[in-house]
Amino acid sequence: MEVLGLLGFIFALIAHNKVNEVKRELTRMKRDGQLGSGETDPELYDDVDRLRAEVVDIQERLDFTERLLVSHRNEQDSTKLDD
């Protein structure tokens, strides 16, 4: 596997882990009776904002990695044409 392909895979795993982290927290809150009470914990808003920022960062990194992959492939294609 190419290094850049590996980086894209790693970023996808990080994003997947963040989603699982949120699911686990929601499951725990439901189990502990913290969901459905009509009250919203201010810390929950902070957590959601933090996770949104992390997802945006991961998306930007993935976009950058995709651009690198395309650039790398284009360079390889042009090198093959020159030969």
Number of C-alpha atoms within 10 A of each C-alpha: 5 7 9 15 13 12 16 18 13 13 16 14 12 15 19 12 12 15 13 12 13 14 12 12 11 14 14 13 13 13 10 9 10 15 15 9 8 7 8 11 10 8 9 10 11 11 12 12 12 12 17 13 12 15 17 13 13 16 15 12 15 19 13 13 19 16 12 14 18 13 12 12 12 12 12 12 11 10 10 9 8 7 5
